[in-house]
Amino acid sequence: MNYRQLGATGPRVWALGLDCMGMSGPADRSESIAAIHAALDAGITLLDTGDFYGSGHNEALIGEALKGTKRDSVVISVKFSGRRLGRL
């Protein structure tokens, strides 16, 4: 597997990550959790989310998916303070 160092002193993660944005809103919760588990089983070590993905829904979903797993082997990238701009 191909790993990457995040920054000069950051964690080492697999080059591929899982973007969890599509797991917000009308997505099926059990299917989303199954997708996270499948990604972890495949070696994915980076989960990407944002506090504006479903108003915190992703963070709760990821937390639920990681219960009973080796949480310390997963890096969660959280974008924050995202703003949607109207017309400029």
GIMO-V486930 format. One record per helix or strand. SS is the DSSP state (2 for helix, 1 for strand). FROM is the first residue (numbers start at 1). TO is the last residue. If there is no record, write none. Layout:
BEGIN
ss from to
SS FROM TO
SS FROM TO
END
This chain:
BEGIN
ss from to
1 3 5
1 12 14
1 18 19
2 21 23
2 29 41
1 46 50
2 57 66
2 71 73
1 75 79
END
